[in-house]
């Protein structure tokens, strides 16, 4: 943190979206960014080298659920774990993988055959997510789905990304760690912070450490995921805690 405060112009601030900037909710489509987050990110964006949101969401979805994010100076959104990039109002991405719609077409019959109830399917364009949060037994449904979804993913050249009451089928070849590492090199960063909340953010934590830069990892803590907190330099209490930490960082940079 000291390196970021003493040399903000060399700092990259990376953040996850769900569970970090926005609280986790039963229906992912109803998620909304913390009301104070766009403002504090705008203050940071004016002071640091770059602010990057690294998310499994499509970049456009993160922006829709985060009114005001598009006004953050220099913001880059690395969507779909880095396969997609939003910057200066434009999205760039390779063609969508054919395995995703094929796997999605098979999901309803698979879920019916397994007899799991209250499970929902989210079409994410370049990925498809199966949520168990609304099931009468979310943990039980998640366990029942792990092996069948791994088999389905393998049949279509996909991998399974586990999360908070969700299993996501997505293309291989990129994760949050690779996306963050490439971005740090692109921007010639001199320090880095990454804030996340879920298992998919472990790769980004490792990228911070592998970069060799002065870095800090922050966990937006929850009772659902403990593995991230165990590896974080700082643990805060959900999106409220994330925003409070960012406010403290802005104040520290401004007061130096």
N, C-alpha and C positions, 0 to 999 in steps of 0.2 A: 504493500500500500504506500509505503514511503516513497518508492521510486515513481509511482504514478503522481503523487502530490508534488514532488520536487521537479518533475519533468512531464507535465501533462501533455505537452505537444507530441510526445513520443508514445503515448499510451493508447492501447486499443481496449475498449470495454465491450466484452461479448456477453450476451444474455440469451437464455432460453425464453420462450413465451409462456406457454401454459404451466401454471404452478409457480412461475417465477415473476412475470409481469402481470399475469392474470390468474385469479384463483381457479382451481379445478372445480368444475360443476358437472352435474349428471349428464347434461346434454352439451357436447362440445360446441355445437352451433350457437349456444347461448353464452359462451364465455365472453368476458369483456375485460379489457385492460384496467388495471388499477387507475382510478381517476387522476392521481398525482403523477403517474409514471411518465406520460408524454412531456410534461413540463420539466421534470427533473432531467430527463434524457436530453431535452433540448438545451438545457443549461450545460450539461456535460458535453454534448456534441459541439458546442461553441468553444470548448476549452481543450478537448483531447484530439488525438490524431483521427480516431474513428470510433463510432458506436456501431456494433453489428449485432443484429438479432439472428440467432442460429436456431432454427426450429424445424420440427418435422412437419409442420403445417405448410401448405402452399403459401408462398410469400404474399400473394394478394389477400388471402384469408386473414393472415396476421395483421395486415394493414386495415382490413375491414373491421376487425374486432378491436383494433387499437386506434380509434380516431385521434388524430393529432400526431401520430408517428411519422407520417409523411413530411411533416414540417421540421423534424429533428435535423439539424444541420449535418450534412454528410452521412446520414444513416444509410446502411446497407442491410438488407434482409436476405439472409441465406436460407431459402426455404427447401423443404424436402431433404433435410440433412445436408444441404449444400449443392444438390443437383440443380437448384434454381436460384437465380439471383435477381433481386430488385434493387435498382439504384437510379437516382435521378428520374424517377417516374417510369422507368422501363424495366421489363422483365426479360431475362435471357435464360434459356434452358435447352437441353437436347430434346429430341423427340421422346414422347412418353413410351415406356416399355410395354410391349404387347402382353406380357405375362400378367400385368395387374388386372385389366378388364376380364381376362380369362379366369383368373382365380376368383374375382368378385362374382362372376356369373355362377360359379359352383358353390359359393358360400351358403346361400339360403338352404339348399338341399342338404349340405353337410351339417349345418346347425340343427336342422329338423331331425336328421338321423341320430344326432347325439342327444336330443331331448333337452337341450339347455333352454331355459326360459329367461325372458327379459334381456336378451343379448341384442345389441344393435350394431349395424354395419354403417361405417362412415366412408363414403367415397371421397378420397383426397386427390383424385386425378392421377398422380404418379404413385400412389399407394392406396391401400384399403385397410381400414382399421376395424377391429372387432372389439367393442366395448362391453364390459360385464358389470359396470357400476350400477345399472338399473336391475340387475338380476336379483332374485330373492336371496341367492347365495353367491355374491360376487367372487369371492376367493375360490369357492368350489368350482364355479363355472370357468374361471380362468385356468385352473389346473386341468379341468377336463378338456379344455381346448388346446392346450400347449402342443401336445403330440400330433393331433390331427391337423392343426394349422401348419405346423412345421413340415409335415408330409405334403400338404397342399402347396405350400410355398416352394418346396423343392421341386415339385413337378412342373412348376411354371418359371423356374429360374429366379425365384425371389428368396429373400431371407425374412425372418421374423424378428421384429424389434419389440421387446417387452417394455411395458410402461405401467403407469398407475391404473390398474383395472382395465388394461387395454393390451391387445396384441396386434401389431401392425405388420402387414405383409408389404414389403417394399423391395426395390431393386438393390442388389449388392453394389459394392464398388465405391461407396462414399458413406462417411458418418460424420458426426459433429466434430470429432477430433481432426479428421483430415481437412474438413472445411475450415476450421479455425486455424490450423497450422498453415494452410495455403494462404489464408487471408493475412496472417501475421507477416509472412514472408513478402507478400505483395505490397503491404504498407510499410515495410521496413520498421516494424514496431520496436520500441526500446523497452516497453513494459506491457503487461497484460493482466486484465482481470476477467474471469469468466464466472457467471452466476447461473446456476441450474438447480433442478429439483428432482430429477428422475434418472433412472438407470442409463438412458441414452446420453446423459450428460457426462458420464464417467469418461468417455473417450475425449471429450473436450478438456476435462481435468488433466488427463494424461498428456494432451497436447500442450497445455500450459507448462507442465513440468519438462516435457521433451524439448520445448523451444529454447531452453537455456536462458530465457529472459527473466528479469525480476517479475514475479507473477504472484497472484493471489487467487485462490479458488473459494467460491462462496456457495453454500447450500441454502436454498430456500426450504427450510425444514418442514417435514410433515411426519405423522405417525405411520404413513403408508410406506415410506421409503427411508431406510436407515443406512444403506450402503454408501450413499453419497455423503451423508453427514460425517460418516466415519473417515472419509478421505478429504474433507474440506478443511481449508485453513480457518474459515469463519462460517458459523451457522447462524442464520437469522430465522425469524418466525414468519414464514410465508411471504407473500407479496408485500404485506405491510412492512415487514422487516427489510425486504429488499429496497423498497422505496426510501425507508428511513436511512439505510446505509448509503444509498446514492446521494441523498440530501447531505449527509455528513461529508461525503467525498467532495461534493461541490463546494461546501463551506470551507473545507480544508484547503482546496486548491485556490479559492478566492482569498483566503486569509494568509497565504504564504508570502 
